[in-house]
Amino acid sequence: MARLIGQRYLSPGAPSTGASGETSHKHHALTADEVLRVLAADADGLSITEAAERLSVHGPNALPSQRAPHPIVTFVKQFNDILIYVLLGAAVVTFLFGDWIDAIVILSVTLINALVGVVQDGRTQKALVGIRAMLSLSAKTRRGGKWTNIDAAQLVAGDIVRVEPGDRIPADARLIHASVLRIDESALTGESLPSDKSTPPVPAGSGIGDRRNMAYSGTHVTAGDGTAVITATGLDTEIGHIHALVTGTENTATPLTRQLDSFSKRISLLIVVVAALMLLVGRFFHDRDFTELLPAAIGFAVAAIPEGLPALITITLALGVRQMASHHAIVRKLTAVETLGSVTTICTDKTGTLTRNEMTVRTIVTGVDRYLVAGTGYAPSGAITGFSGQDATHSPDLNAIVEVFALCNDAHLRSTGGEWQVVGDPTEGALRTLGAKAAFDGSHFERLAVIPFAAETKYMATRHQKDGAESRILLKGAPGVVLERCSHELGTDGTVRAIDGAKWERVINELGAQGLRVLAAARSDASDEAEELRGSEFESGMLFLGVAGILDPPRAEAVAAVSAMHSAGIRVKMITGDHPGTALAIAREMGIAMADSRVLTGDAVEAMTDQELEIEAPDVNVYARTSPEHKLRIVAALQARGEIVAMTGDGVNDAPALRRADIGVAMGIKGTETTKEAADIVLTDDNFATIGHAVEEGRRIRDNLQKSILFLLPTTSAQALVLLLAVLIGFTLPLQATQILWVNLITAITLSLALATEPAEPGIMQRPPSRPGRGILDRSYIGRIVWVTLLITAATIGVFFYEASIGSTNAEAQTTAVTMLTLGQLAFLFNCRFLRASSFRPAVLVGNRAIYISCSVLIVLQLVFVYAPFMHPWFHSAPIGIREWSYTVAIAALIFVLTEVVKLVERVLRKEPFSPAEALSRAPVPGTSYDATK
């Protein structure tokens, strides 16, 4: 809560502030006079001297700007990573061997990674700038008994301010007077409708969305006017609290980052240990000189270090970024692409994300029939049909209620570039759209008088006259308020009958239970033509016309997307600031919740400890009346249970949770700049369904990363094992260090990159997500890696010794061994095109043009290695004949077949779903929990 001003401003007997800045009471729970007394202020405002004194003590009404670290410091920090150390070590080794090209490539990768890190570190600063930009620039303030415009930064607690339509609230304030005041607080609370404001106290435990007597910094006045006393400024405001949350919220490491870190540490340690073992065994068991062993050990390290891995990952992710951009998803953080493929839970806001943020009349109930209204948003298109399905556009009872809703209305519609928008209150915009759908023509009516809607009265009334005939009073408002003024209702064929109050109570409760906002309409034909309308004229005797059920409708594509998420084993949770009934109704319609699902409110979250919330969070799919702190705690609780969490949102209140989540997704059209800067991905079409496409792309990229790594590890391991066995057993080195570098180079720029463009495998969105905590490669692939490593190693060593035994020169034998190593890797590439499914299928030969381009380039480069004379002195190579090519190709084909045998054994042992139908039958369904800890 906002802190009160210092103790010396409190009146005698007023509660004091503690060290934390909290008080023993809340401003919204006090009367306006009590708040003025607590703040040592009055309705005439502060004196200029008093305001200046308070400003000097408490500082300006602004959010602090943090000094950004020097770019050089930020740049240097990017190198503090074990994988970078391995890369730099590889660069030094390759430089020592005289391979300038490889060294430059490796150093370039580290440089690119560092530059990307510098750019990403600036995101927090931009997010804070976005929040500061939400603060009002000026304010109408009463100082020294006079109204004046001052810089909003000069406001202090105790200042009296005036707000009007279009104004941005300059600081948190307690309303003293409010006249039909409505404030759009959606960026702060997530509510789709403007909040009606009043001055009476509300319960101390009320959430932000229920504090009708408060106005919060950064929100907008949509209607009416009011005066208020400032209660908090700067960091003490609610938006200042969000600023502090964004500042203090750390970005969690992505699954890929954590897995790469673990992988890098393990492989670095293994390389060092094995290299040392090579030196010891060679020296003390085979009595070799260190001058001979050191190059072999360094060659082993060069072969074993997967120096192409970071470049491979970066390129794979970059290709995914380009692909996602074509599906309206702009990726701001490279690793977020892969993280999407690991998501187990998506937490989403309701308004503007799952729904259109455009109020729509869904149902009309009159005394004659129940009507369904088609169409969504403010576009004036959509049929109105009766309960039996017949067109009802010309039904007298329907026309009567539409007339009231269309005329007793201050909003109007406009079309901009084919998009329909409402000017005015969203609910009235929905009623105006209803009139257009019903083909209502209001040009024959003249408004003579009006009583505007007010939160205290909960109705709006007008006096209208049609073509000079007798005037009518038209009334719309809260059902209870309208019903109590009615004695009759409109029946069949325009007949009038006594009102059935009990029936209408049931109808209103039924619509409310569906999450609909219910408005009622009535009219009175007994009216004079006075220019002033008084409430006493329609206190009783009015004709009740019926009710309308209004809803911010779900996006049709979002409903399908939620279903797709469930098929993919991903839980979808709605976290909104809206009311529980509305949230549950939308969640049921979206398929997020069942009819008997539990809704957890912000108050309940507030009362829970972190441990209690961790237990409850996985099993609750709908959260309502939540604040930014609640959203942050919910995301953290899910992460504590091992979930990989994506958080979507568009309001500034979503920014802290977006930063905390494993991946933050912001809406690009209606989202605030603060939210976009805090997010990892921005949806340019504000479409929840786009997240589904992004998740599919993320899974494809994760699969391709696994394919690439699965290809890279056995091939680099085989190169290293050849040298390792030569030293440990004591035979002649089958490969030179420069020859290993050659194989590394040509496979890195050809075969490794080919798998990055693989299309998605069938059924990719009908299988459960990867279990959180699982490594970058499944453990089940270890057997395959070992098997392929042994196959390629045995083939390479066997070819070398066979050639040596038949009298080939050492250069010819080594060249044949290099060719065998290269062709073995080429064959294994086709095994890797399908992670689990068999590659004995025609599909292995089609679908990825990059495969054939890479293979062609590889063969050309290998031909240059074998036959170009200038290559022979550099790499100790020599020409070989058709015989050598023939049997090495045959052995490579055998490696392909034997690898497929292992894949078959894996499929039998794993018993995992491989077809879409089987995967779908095993996928979690709505209302069930995916336990990420299992």
N, C-alpha and C positions, 0 to 999 in steps of 0.2 A: 504494500500500500504506500501511497504517497505520504511523505513525512510532513508533519506540521512545522510551522516556523518556530523559531527559537523560543525558549521558555519565557523570555522577558516580554513577549508580545501577548502572552496569555492573560486573560482576565482573572481576577480572584476566584478561586474555586474551580477553575477549568482544569481538566485533566492535562497532565504534563507529558512531554515526550521523553521516551527513554533513549538510551544510547544508540539503539538501533534506528531511531527515527520514527518508530511506530508509536501510535497513541493507543490509549485504552479504549477509544471509540473510533468509529468510522464516520466520515462526513456524510455519507448517504443515509446514515441512520439517525441523524440529527435534524431538527427543524432548521430552516434558513436562518432564523434569529440566533439559534444556538451556534451555528457555524460562524456567523459574523462575530459573535462574542468570543468564541475560541480563537479566531484569527485577529482579534483586536481591531476590527474594521466595522464600518457601517455602510449603509446604502448610498451615502454621498461620496464614497470612495476615499482613498488615502490622500493625505496632503503630499505635495511635491517633495517636501523635506523627508517625510516618513518613508515614502517610496524609495527615495535615493538611499536612505540609511539601510533599508532592508535589502536593496540591490547590492550594496557594498558588502553586506554580511553573507548573503546566500548566493550571490553570483547571478549571472544572466540566465534567462530562460532559453537555454540552448544546450544541445548535446555536445559533450567534449569531443574534440578531434584528437585522435592519437597520432603521435609522430611515427611515421613509417620507418622501419629499419633501412639503413643504407642499402642500395641495390647490390653493392659488392658483397656485403655481409650475407644478404639473402642468397646470392649466387654461390658463394663458398659453401653455405649450409647444404646445398643440393648434393654435394659430393660425399656427405657423411652417410654412406650406405655401403654395406659389405659387398654388394654386387658391383658397385662402382669401383671398389678396391680391386676386385677380381678383374674387372675390365682393364683398369689401369695397369695391373700386373701383366695381363695378357699383352697390352700394348707395348710395355717395356720389353717383354720377351720377344715379341715379333720384331721390334726395332733392333734388338741385339742380333737377331738372325738376319737382319738386313732386309726384311720385308716391309718396306716403307708404306706400300699401299694398304696392307692389312692394319698396320699401326694407325694410319690416318683414319681409316674407317672406324676403328674401335674408339679412337679419341673423339671422332665426330659424334658418335652415338652418345658418349658421356656428355658432350657439350650440349647436344639437343635436349637430352633429359634435364640438364641443369636449367636451360632457358625456359623449358616448359614449366618447371617448378617455380621459377621466378614469377612467371605470369600468373600461375595459380595462387601464389601467396598474396597477390594484390586483390583477390576476390573479397576478402573480409573488409578491407578498407573501402572498397566500392559499396559493399552492403551497408556499411555505417553511413556513408555519404548519402545513400538512398533514404535511410531513416531520417537523417537530419533535414533532407529536402522536404519531408512531410510536414515539418513545422510551419506554422503560419508566419507570414512575413510581417504583417501589421495587425493591429488590434484597436477596436474602438473602446477606449478606457475613460473612466471618470476619475480625473485627478484634480484636486483642489476645488471640487464642486462643479467642474465643467467637463463636458465630453470632448475628447480629443483623440486623434489617431496617433499612435506611437508604434515604434518598432516592437514587435512581439518579444524580442530578446530582453526588453526593459521591464517586462511584467514581473511582479512579485506576488507572493501569497498575500491575499487581502485586497488586491485590486478588484474593482468592479468593472466588468466588461459587458458589452452588448453584442449580440449575434443576430444575423439576418440571413435570409436565403442566399446561398452561394458562398457564405463565409466558411473558412476553415477554422476550427476551434483552436485558439492559440496556446492553451495550457489546460490542464485538468481543472474543472470548475464545478461548484455546487450551484444549481439553478436557484435564483431568488424569485424570478418571474418567468413564466412561459406562456406564450399565446400561440396555440396550434403549432407548437414547435416540434419538428421532426428532424432527426439527425441520422445520417447514413453512417453506421458504425461497422459496416461489413468488413472493412480492412482490419478491424481490431477484434471483432467477435465472430465473424463468419455468417452472421444472420443476413438473409437475402432481402429483408424488408427494412426500411428506415424505422428507427425506434421512436415511438411517441414519448415526448417528454412532459413531465409535470413536476410540481414542487414538493408534494408531501414526502415525509421520510419513508424509507423502505427498510425491511429487516437487515440487521447488521451482516448476516451471512449471505446476502444476495451476491450473485456473481455479477460481472461487469455488464452483461447483457440485460440484467434485470434491475439495474440501478437507474430508474427512470428519471431521477432528479440530478443526475450527473452528466456533464459533457466532457469528453476526453480529447486531449490534444491530438491533432492530425485527422480527426473525423470532420464530416461536412454537413452543413445545415441544408436540408432540402426544402423545408417549408416552415412558415411561421417566424417568430422572433422571440427573443428572451434576453434577460439579464442574469448575470451569474457572478459569484465571487470566486476568484482564483484560489485554489486549495493546494496546488502543487505545480512546480515549474521544473524545467530541465530534466535531469536524471530521475527526479522524484515522481514524474508523471508515469502513466502506464506505458506510453510509448518509450519513455526513457528506460523503464524496466526491461522492455524488449531489447532495446539497444544494449543494455548490460548483458542480457542473455546471449545475444549474438556475439558480443565481445568475449564472453567467457566460455562459449561452446566450442569444444575442440572438434575438428573433423576426425571421424573415426577412420582408421586404416581400412582400405577396401580389402575384400577377400584376396584379390590378386596380389596386392601389395604384401599382405601378411604371408601368403604362400610363397611368393618370390623371395621374401626375406628369409624364410625358413629354408627354402631350397638352396639359396646362395650360401648360407652358413654351412649347411651340411656338405655341399659339394666342395666348398673351399677347404674345409677341414679334411675331407677325404683326399683331395688332391695333394695337400701338403704331407699328410701321413704316408700315402703310397709313394710319393716321390722320395721321401726320406727312406722308406723301406727299400726302394730300388737301389739307392746309394749304398745302404748297409749290406744288402744281400750281394750286390755286385762286387763290393770291395772285400768282404770277409768270407764269402762262400766261393766266389769265382776269381778272386785275386785280380780284379781288374783295376786299372788306375783311375783316379778321380777325374783326370783330364778326359778320359774316355766316357766315364759314367755321367758326368755333369751334363754334357749335351743331350744324352739320352733321357736324363731326368727332366731337363727343360723341354725336350721334345714331347715327353709324356704329358707335362703340364699344358703345353700348347694344344695337344690333341684332346686332352680331357676337359679343358675349360670350354664351355659352350659360349664362346664369345659372340656368336651370332644371335644368342637368345634375346637380349634386350632389343636389338634392332628388329628381330623377328616379331616380338611382341608389339613394339611400337608401330611397325608397319601394319600388322594385323588389326590393331585397334584403330589406326588411322583410316584404313579401308572401311572399317565398320562405321566410323564417324561419318564418312562420306555417304555410305549407304543409308544411315539413319536420317541424314539431312534430307534425303529424297522422300522420307516418310514424315516430314514435319517435326523432327526432333533434332534440336541443335545441342550438340554435346560440348559442354564447357570444360570437362575434365576427362582426359583420355581413358583412364582406368574405369570410369563409370560405365563404359560400354560393356566391359566384361562383367562388372558387378551386377548389371541387370540380369545377366544370365544365371546368376546365383540367388536371386531374390526369392525369399520364402514368404514374405508378408508385404503387402502394399497398404499403407495407411493413407487415406485420402480425405481431403476436405469434401464437403457436400456442395455448397453453393458455387456455381461456376465451373466445377470440375466434373462431378457426376450429374449435376443439373445444369440447366441453361442460364440460370440467374435471370430468367424472364418469366414473370408471373403469368399464369394461364388459367382461364376458367375451364374446369374439367367437367363439372356437373351442374345442372340447373334442376331444382325441384320446385314445382308449383303445386297448387291444389288439384291439378288435373293429371299431370304426368311427370315423369323423371326424364330429363334430356341429357344426352351425352354430347359433348362439344369436342370435335376433332381439331387437329392442328396444335402446334406448340409455338410459344413465343408470341411476338407482337405482330406477326404477319397476318393480315386479315383474310386468311384462307383456311377453310375447314368446315365440314358439314355439321349441322346440328340435327340430331335424330332423336326420335322418341324412344321410349323403352322397348317398343316392338320393332324398332329399326326404321320406321317410316320417316321421311323428311318432315321436319317440324317448323320450317322457316316461317310459315304463315299462320301458326297456331296462335289464337288470340291471347291465351294465357302467357305464352312465351313472349309475344310482342309486348305485353303489358310490363313484364318484369325487365325486359331488355330496355324499354323506354326509360325506366327509372335509372337503371345502371348507366345508360349512355348520357343522359341529360344531367343527372345529379353527379357531375364529374368535372374536374378541372384539368385533366390530362388531355393530351392530344398526341397523335401518331405522326411520324414522318419517315419517309423512305430515303436512305442515303446509299447510293451505289447498290441498290437492290436489297439492302439490309434495313429491316424495319426497327425503329427505335421509339421509345416513349419519352415524351417531354413532360415531366411531372412525376407523380407518385406511381410506382410500379403496379400497385394493386388497381389503381384507377386506370392505368394503361391496359391492364388485362380486361377490365370491364368495357373500355372503349373498343378494344379488339373484338369483344363479344358482339357489340353493336354492329361492327362492320361485317362480321360473319353472318349476322341475322339480316343484313341489308337494311338496317335501320337508317332512315333519313331524318336527321335532326334539323334540317334547314327551315322547317315550318314552325319551329318552336322558338320562343323568345324568353330568356331568363329575366324575371322581374326582380327577384330578391334571392338571397342566399344566406345560410348559416353555415360557415366552414366547419369542416371536421375538427374536433378537439378531443384530446385524450380524456378530458373530464366527462364529456357528454357521450363520446363514442358513436356519434352519428354526424351526417351531413344532410342538410335539407335545402331544397330550392323551391321557388315559386315559378312555374313556367306557364306560358300561354301559347296555345296553338292557333295560328291564323286568326287572331282576334277573338277567338271563342273564350269561354270561361276559363279562368286559370285553375291550375292544380298545384297542390303541394306534393312534392316527391321526396321520399325519405329513404336513405340507405345507411346501414350501420351494423353494429354488433347485433346478432339475432335477439338476444334477450332484451336489449334496449328497444328494438323495433317492435317485438312481439307485445310488450306491455302497453304499447300505444294503439294496438289494433283490437277491433271487436269482431271483424268479419274477414273472410278470405274469399278469393276469387275461385269460383267453381267452373264446371263444364258449361260451355256455350255462353260464357260471360255472366253466368248467374252469380249472385252473392249469397253466401251462407255464413252461419256462425262459425267462428274460428275454433278449430280443434287444437288447443294449446298443447295437450299431451302428445298428440301425433307429431307436431312440429318439434317438440323437445326431443323425441326419439330420432327424428330425421337429422336434427342438428348434431346430436351426440354421435350418430352413425358416421356422418361426414367428418366430424372432428377426430373420430377414432382412426379414420383413414389418413390422417395427417393433413387434411384440407383446412384452409382458412375459410371460415364460413361468414358470408355477409348476407343480410336480409334486405328486402325491398318492400316498400309500402307506398300508398298514395292516398290523397284525400281530395275529393272533387269539390268540397265546400271550401272555397277560398276567395278572398277579396283580391283586389289588384294593387294593394299597397306596395310601395317600394321597399318596405322594411318587413322582414319576416321574424315572428316571435315564436319561441318554443311553446308558448301557451296555446297557439293555434292548432297544434297537432298532438296534444297530450293524450288524447283518446279518440276513439271512433274511427281510426284509419282502416283502410282495406289492405290486408296482408296479401302480397303477391307471390312470395316464395323466397327461396334462398339459393345462393350460388356457392359452389365449392371451388376454391382457388388453390393452386399449387405451383411451386417452381418445379416444372416437370423434369424427370430424368432425361438425359440424352439417350436416344434410341441406340446409338452406337455404343454408349457406355454400358448399357444392359448386356449387349452381346459380348463386350470386352470382359465384363465381370465373369460371365459364364466361361469364357475362354481361359481366364485366369484360374478358375476353379478346376477346369480340366487339366491345366498345367500343374496342379498341386500347389497353387499359390493362394494364400488366404488374403481376402480384401477386408479391410476394416475402415469404417467411416468414423472420423473424428471431427466433430463440428461444434460450433458455438450455438447452433439452433436448438429449439425446444426438443425434449425427448420424444414426444408424440410425432412431430414432423419428421425427425431423424429416423425413427423406427419405420414409419410409413414408407419413406423413400427407400430405406434399406431393404424392406420386404419387396418392394416393387423392383428393385435392382437385383434381387437374389442374393444380397449380402447377408440378410438375416431371415430367420424363420418367424412365424407368427408369434411364437412364445419366447423369442429371444430376449435376453436381458439387455437393458440399456444402462450403461454406467455413466452417471453424471459427473460433472466437474467437482461438485461438492463431495461425492463419494471418493473420487480420486484424491482429493485434498486430505480426506480423513485417513487414508491408507498410508502405511509405511512403505518404503521402497520394496521391502521383502514381500509384503502382502500384495502389492501391485504386480510384482513379478509373477506371483502365483495366479492372479486373476486375469492379467492382460491377454495371454494366449487364447483364452476361451470366450472373451467378449469381443463382439464384432461391431458394436455401435456405441460410440461415446458422444454425449451431448452436453451442451452448456460448458464447454471446456475453454480454458484460457491458454495462452502461450506456454505457461509453466506446465500445465497439465499435459499438453501435447508433447512437450519435451520429455516429461517423466514417462509417458506411455511408450514412446519410442525407445527410451533407455531401458525400460523394463522388458520389452520384447527382445532387445539386443542381449540383455543379461541372460535370457533363456536360449541364446544361441541363434536367434533368428537373424537373417539378413533382411534389413528393413529398407523399403523405398517409401518416401514420404512425398505426397503431392500437395500443392497449395497455391493460392494466388494472393492472399492477404499478407500484410506485414506481420500479422500475428502468427503466420506459419513459418517465418524465416528462421527462428531458433531451432525448431524441430527439423527443418530441411537441412540445416548444417549438421545436426547431430546424427541424422539418419545415414545409413551406409550409402544411400544415393538420394539426393533431393531433386524433385521434379517440379518445376514452376510453369505456370500458364503464361504464355507469351503475349496474348492479346489483352486479357483482363488482369493479369498479374501485376503487382506493384514492382517498381524497379528494385526495391530492397529484396523482394522474394527472388527475382531473377538472378541477382548477384549472389545470393546465398545458395543457389541451386547448382547441381551438377549438370542437369539437362533442362532445357527450356522447350516446351511444346509450342510451336508456332501457330497451331490451330486450336489450342485450348481443348483438345479432344482426349478424353480418357482412353478411348480406343487406341490412340497413338502409342500409349504406354504398352499395350499388348503387342503392337508391332515392334516396339523397342525391346521388349523382353525376348521376343522371338529372335530378333537380331543379336541380342546379347548372348542367347544360348548358342546361336550359330557361331558366333565369334569364340565363345568358350570352347565349343567343340573343335573349332579350327586351331585354337591355341593348343589344345590337347593333342590334336593330330600332328601339329608341327613339332611340339616338344617330344611326343612319342617317336617321331621320326628322327629328331635331332639326337636324343640320348643314346640309342643303340649305335648310331653311326659314329658319334664322337667316342663312345666307349670302346667300340671295336678298334678304332685307330689307336687309342691309348693302350688297349690290351695287347695289341701286336707288339708294341715297344716294351710293355711291362713283362710279357712272357719271355721276350728275347733276353732281357737283363736277368730275370729271375732264373731262367733255365740255363742261360749262357750260350745261346746260339746267335748267329749273325743277324744283324738288324735287317728285317725284310723291307723296311721303309726308311728313307732319310727324313730328317725333320723338315726340310724344305718341301719334300713330297707330301708330307702330311699337311703342311700349310697350303699347298696347292689344292688338295682335296677339300680342305676347309673352305677355301676361297670360292671354288667353283660351285660347291653345293650350297654355300651360304647365299650366293647371288642367283641361284636357279631353283634347286629342288625345295629348299626350306621355305621360300616365298610362295611357291605354287599352291601349297595347302591353305594359305591365308585367304584365298578367294573361293574356297569350296562352298557350294550351295548348302542350304540346310538339309539335313537328313529327314526322311519321312517320319512323321509322328513326333517332331521335336517339341511341339506344344501339348502333347498328350502324355508326357512323362513327368514324374515328380522332379522338383528342383534338386540340385546337388545339395547334399547334406552340409550344413555349415560346419566348418572345421576340417572338411575333407581337403586333402592336399591338391596342389595344382594338377597332379595326375592321380587317378585312382590307384590304390595299392594293387588292385587286381591286374594292373598292367606291368607290374614288376616282373612277373614270370615271362611275359612276352619280351620285355626289354632285355632280360638276361638271355633268353633263347636266341633272339636276333643278333645280339652282340656276339654270342658264341658262333653262330652260323657264319657271320661275315668275317670274324677273326679267323676261324678255321679255314674258310675259303681263301682268304688272303695269304695266310702263312703256307697253306698247302700248295697254292699256285707257285709261290716263291720257291719253295724247296723242290717242287716238281720240275720247274724250269732249270733250276741249278743242277738237278740230278741228270738232266739230259744234255748238259753241256752248254746251256745258254750263258751268256756273260752276266755278270752281276747287274749291270745296267738294264739288260733285257729282262732279267728275272724280276727286278724291282719295278720296271715299267709295267710288266704283266700283272704284278701284284697291285699296283696302283689302279690299273684298269679294272681288275677284279673288285677292288674296294669301291670304285665308282659305280660300276654296274650293279653290285649288290645293293648299294644305297638306292639306285634308280628302281630296282625291282621292289624294294621295301616301300618306296613312295606309294605304289599302287595298293599295297596292303593297308596303308594308313588313310586312304581315301574314305574308308568306312571304319569307324572306331570299333564297333562290335559286330556289325553285320558282315556277311561273307562278301569278299571281293570277287568271287567267282560268279560274276554277273555282267551282262553287257553294259550296265550303268557305270562300271568302273572305267570305261573307255570314253565316256561322253560327259557333258555337263560342266566341264571346266577347261576352257581353252588355254588357260595359263599353264596347265599341266604339260601340254604338248609343246608350247613355246619354251618352257623351262627345260624339258627333256632334250629338245633340239639344240638349244644353246649349250647344254651340258655336253652333249656328244661332240659338238663342234669344238668346244674348248678342249675336250679330251683328245680329239684328233690332232689339235695343235700341239698339245703336250707330247704326244707320241711321235709326230712326224715333222714338226717344225724344227729345223736345225738349230735355230737360235735358242730354243728351249733346252736342248740337251746339256749344255754346260751349266746352265743355271740350276736345273733340277735333276741332273744325273740320269736323264732318261735316254731311251734308244728306240728306234723303230721296231715294231713287232708285226707278225704276219697274220694271215687269215686264220691259221690254226689257233693262235692264241685268242683271237677275238671269238672264234666259234665256241670253244669250250668254256670261256669265261661267261659268255651269254647264256649257255646252257646251265651253268652253275647258278647264275643269277636267277634264272627261271625256277630252279629247284628251291632256292631260298624263298621265293614267292610262295611256292606250294607248301613248303614246310611251315611257313609262318601262318598260312591259312589253317593248317591243321591245329596249331595252338589256339587260334581264334575260335575254332569250333569247340575245342575242349573248354575254353573260357565260357562260351555261351551255355554249354551244358551245365557247368558248375555254378554259374551265377543265377540261372533261372530268372533272368530279368525280362520284362516285356520289351519286345522289339517291334511289334506291329502297333499302329495307332489304336486299333480297336482294343487290343489287350492292355495297352498303356492306359487308355481311357477308363477301362473297367477297374483299374487299380488306383486311379487318381483320387485324391480326396474330394469330397463333395461339400457344398455349402452346409454350414452348421457343424461340420466335423473339424477337429483340430489336427493340424500338421505339427507333430511334436518334433522340433528341430534338435532336441537333445538325444533322440534315439538314433 
